[in-house]
Amino acid sequence: MKEEKGSVQAEVRYLHQSGFELWIGERYLLFDYDGAGTRPDPRGLMSERAVVFASHRHGDHFTEEVLSYPRRNSALTLVLSDDIRAEGAGEHVRRVAPREVLSLPGLMVRTLRSTDEGVAFLVRTEGVTVYHAGDLNWWHWEGEPEEWNRKMAEDYRAEIDTLAGERIDLAFLPVDGRLGEAATWGADYFMERVGARFLIPMHFWDSPAVLEKLRRRPYAAQVCSITVPGEFAKLEL
């Protein structure tokens, strides 16, 4: 039986692609900002409780701009996948590989191995558990060899299975329309095997029409779609 907890107020804002900023009380988290769309909130970046995450080096998940943030706020911490070069950010950087656990004051990070590059993040802070998938997804591409797609399915399911039993409040999951009928397979398996109180779709390449598929999923009531850069949602977690 899962332990009950009190509610926590949170605000999440969509920046672009897989980039989001999240306020949980006084804690500010920034995930996978790519330098496009809406810019992060300067007040968040100057917060004494700011942590910035980048899941891997791909240009739709990372911009070198984030390496400059600690020069403006010495209290800020960067948590970067170890495939990202981070010259100049100094002691403010915590580099993480897959399957690691990192403890920071008031915050714990666990990483998973991506099925593409880098890591996914499981973050616990302020009594809330947040999952950001990065590019950890069930990538089923038409035209790839059957064996490649079969191995991808196995790898994705095995990685998500490591989260079984976790109580996740908010999950940021890829729903990529380029995958066609397979666009929701990763989210479907995650919600069936692990679950989350709220699912926020991402990585839809400025084509949110694919998110209509989520309206027909068993977990449709848990989906919170914010699709316009700068749009935000207030959640009770």
C-alpha positions as CSV (number, residue, x, y, z in Angstrom):
1,M,0.0,0.0,0.0
2,K,1.4,3.4,-1.0
3,E,1.8,6.0,1.7
4,E,-0.4,9.0,1.5
5,K,1.1,12.4,1.5
6,G,0.1,16.0,1.7
7,S,-0.4,18.1,-1.5
8,V,2.3,20.3,-2.9
9,Q,1.7,23.2,-5.3
10,A,3.7,23.2,-8.4
11,E,3.9,25.2,-11.6
12,V,5.3,23.9,-14.9
13,R,6.0,26.0,-18.0
14,Y,6.7,24.7,-21.5
15,L,9.8,26.2,-23.2
16,H,10.3,24.2,-26.3
17,Q,10.6,20.5,-27.5
18,S,11.7,18.7,-24.3
19,G,12.4,21.9,-22.3
20,F,10.4,22.7,-19.2
21,E,10.9,24.7,-16.1
22,L,9.2,23.6,-12.9
23,W,8.6,25.4,-9.6
24,I,7.9,23.2,-6.6
25,G,7.5,25.5,-3.7
26,E,10.8,27.5,-3.6
27,R,12.6,24.8,-5.6
28,Y,13.3,25.7,-9.3
29,L,14.1,22.9,-11.8
30,L,15.0,23.5,-15.5
31,F,15.0,20.5,-17.8
32,D,16.6,20.1,-21.3
33,Y,16.4,23.8,-22.4
34,D,17.5,23.9,-26.1
35,G,17.9,27.7,-26.5
36,A,14.7,27.9,-28.6
37,G,11.1,28.9,-27.8
38,T,10.5,30.7,-24.5
39,R,13.5,31.6,-22.4
40,P,13.7,30.4,-18.8
41,D,12.5,32.6,-16.1
42,P,15.4,34.8,-14.9
43,R,14.0,34.7,-11.3
44,G,14.2,31.0,-11.4
45,L,17.8,31.0,-12.7
46,M,18.7,33.3,-9.8
47,S,17.0,31.2,-7.2
48,E,19.2,29.9,-4.3
49,R,17.5,26.5,-4.9
50,A,17.9,26.3,-8.7
51,V,19.0,23.0,-10.4
52,V,19.4,22.8,-14.2
53,F,19.4,19.4,-16.0
54,A,20.5,18.4,-19.5
55,S,19.9,14.8,-20.4
56,H,22.3,14.7,-23.4
57,R,24.1,16.7,-26.0
58,H,21.6,16.7,-28.8
59,G,20.7,20.2,-30.0
60,D,17.0,19.8,-29.2
61,H,17.9,19.0,-25.6
62,F,20.9,21.2,-24.8
63,T,22.4,24.6,-25.4
64,E,25.8,25.7,-24.3
65,E,24.1,28.8,-22.8
66,V,23.3,26.8,-19.7
67,L,27.0,26.5,-18.9
68,S,27.0,30.3,-18.3
69,Y,24.3,30.2,-15.7
70,P,26.5,29.6,-12.7
71,R,28.5,32.7,-13.5
72,R,25.3,34.7,-12.7
73,N,24.2,32.6,-9.7
74,S,26.8,30.8,-7.7
75,A,24.2,28.8,-5.8
76,L,23.0,27.1,-9.0
77,T,23.9,23.5,-9.8
78,L,24.1,22.0,-13.3
79,V,23.3,18.2,-13.6
80,L,24.6,17.2,-17.0
81,S,24.8,13.8,-18.7
82,D,28.5,12.8,-19.0
83,D,28.4,13.0,-22.9
84,I,28.1,16.8,-22.6
85,R,31.4,18.8,-22.6
86,A,31.2,21.3,-19.8
87,E,34.4,23.4,-19.9
88,G,34.1,26.6,-18.0
89,A,31.3,25.7,-15.6
90,G,33.7,24.5,-12.9
91,E,32.6,23.2,-9.6
92,H,28.9,23.9,-10.2
93,V,28.7,20.9,-12.6
94,R,27.6,17.4,-11.5
95,R,28.2,15.0,-14.4
96,V,26.2,11.8,-14.3
97,A,26.3,8.6,-16.2
98,P,23.4,6.1,-16.6
99,R,22.4,4.1,-13.5
100,E,23.9,6.6,-11.0
101,V,22.5,8.2,-7.9
102,L,23.4,11.8,-7.0
103,S,22.5,13.5,-3.7
104,L,22.4,17.3,-3.5
105,P,21.0,19.3,-0.5
106,G,17.3,18.7,-0.4
107,L,17.3,16.8,-3.7
108,M,18.1,13.3,-5.0
109,V,18.7,12.3,-8.7
110,R,18.7,8.9,-10.1
111,T,19.6,8.3,-13.8
112,L,18.4,5.7,-16.3
113,R,20.1,4.7,-19.5
114,S,18.6,6.3,-22.6
115,T,17.7,4.2,-25.6
116,D,19.3,7.0,-27.7
117,E,22.0,9.0,-26.0
118,G,22.6,10.2,-22.4
119,V,20.3,9.6,-19.5
120,A,16.8,10.0,-18.1
121,F,16.2,11.7,-14.7
122,L,14.2,10.6,-11.7
123,V,14.3,13.6,-9.3
124,R,13.0,13.7,-5.7
125,T,12.6,17.0,-3.9
126,E,10.1,18.8,-1.7
127,G,8.2,15.5,-1.2
128,V,7.6,15.3,-5.0
129,T,9.0,12.8,-7.5
130,V,9.5,13.9,-11.1
131,Y,10.6,11.9,-14.1
132,H,12.1,13.4,-17.2
133,A,12.7,10.9,-20.0
134,G,15.2,12.9,-22.1
135,D,15.4,10.6,-25.2
136,L,14.7,7.4,-23.3
137,N,11.8,6.2,-25.4
138,W,10.4,3.2,-27.4
139,W,11.8,4.3,-30.8
140,H,10.1,2.1,-33.3
141,W,11.1,3.3,-36.8
142,E,9.5,2.0,-40.0
143,G,12.3,1.0,-42.4
144,E,14.6,-0.2,-39.6
145,P,15.4,-3.9,-39.6
146,E,13.0,-6.0,-37.5
147,E,15.8,-7.1,-35.3
148,W,16.7,-3.4,-34.5
149,N,13.1,-2.6,-33.5
150,R,12.9,-5.7,-31.5
151,K,16.0,-4.9,-29.5
152,M,14.8,-1.3,-29.0
153,A,11.5,-2.6,-27.5
154,E,13.4,-5.0,-25.2
155,D,15.8,-2.3,-24.0
156,Y,13.1,0.3,-23.4
157,R,10.9,-2.1,-21.4
158,A,13.9,-3.3,-19.4
159,E,14.9,0.2,-18.4
160,I,11.3,1.3,-17.5
161,D,10.9,-1.8,-15.5
162,T,13.5,-0.6,-13.1
163,L,11.0,2.1,-12.0
164,A,8.3,-0.3,-11.1
165,G,7.1,0.5,-7.6
166,E,8.1,4.1,-7.7
167,R,5.4,6.7,-6.9
168,I,5.9,9.3,-9.6
169,D,3.9,12.6,-9.4
170,L,4.9,14.1,-12.7
171,A,6.3,12.4,-15.8
172,F,7.6,14.2,-18.9
173,L,7.4,11.6,-21.7
174,P,8.2,11.8,-25.5
175,V,5.3,11.5,-27.9
176,D,6.9,11.8,-31.3
177,G,4.6,12.0,-34.3
178,R,7.4,10.8,-36.6
179,L,6.9,7.3,-35.2
180,G,3.4,7.1,-36.7
181,E,1.3,4.4,-34.9
182,A,4.2,3.8,-32.5
183,A,4.1,7.5,-31.2
184,T,2.5,6.6,-27.9
185,W,4.1,3.1,-27.3
186,G,6.7,4.5,-24.9
187,A,4.1,6.5,-22.9
188,D,1.7,3.5,-23.0
189,Y,4.2,1.1,-21.5
190,F,5.4,3.7,-18.9
191,M,1.9,4.4,-17.7
192,E,0.9,0.7,-17.6
193,R,4.1,-0.4,-15.8
194,V,4.9,2.6,-13.6
195,G,2.3,5.2,-13.8
196,A,2.2,8.9,-12.8
197,R,-0.3,11.3,-11.4
198,F,0.3,13.6,-14.3
199,L,1.9,13.0,-17.7
200,I,3.2,15.9,-19.7
201,P,4.0,15.0,-23.3
202,M,7.1,16.4,-25.0
203,H,9.4,16.0,-28.0
204,F,6.5,16.4,-30.5
205,W,8.6,18.7,-32.9
206,D,6.2,21.7,-32.9
207,S,3.5,19.4,-34.2
208,P,1.1,18.9,-31.3
209,A,-1.6,17.2,-33.4
210,V,0.0,13.9,-32.5
211,L,-1.1,14.5,-28.9
212,E,-4.7,13.8,-30.0
213,K,-3.7,10.1,-29.8
214,L,-3.4,10.5,-26.0
215,R,-7.1,11.3,-25.8
216,R,-7.9,7.7,-26.7
217,R,-5.5,6.2,-24.2
218,P,-6.7,4.6,-20.8
219,Y,-4.7,7.3,-18.9
220,A,-6.2,10.3,-20.9
221,A,-7.4,11.9,-17.7
222,Q,-3.8,12.1,-16.4
223,V,-2.5,13.9,-19.4
224,C,-1.7,17.6,-19.1
225,S,-0.8,19.0,-22.6
226,I,0.9,22.3,-22.7
227,T,2.0,22.8,-26.3
228,V,2.7,26.5,-26.9
229,P,6.1,27.9,-25.7
230,G,5.4,29.9,-22.6
231,E,2.2,28.1,-21.7
232,F,2.1,26.9,-18.1
233,A,0.0,24.7,-15.8
234,K,-0.5,24.8,-12.1
235,L,-0.7,21.3,-10.5
236,E,-1.4,19.9,-7.1
237,L,1.1,17.1,-6.6
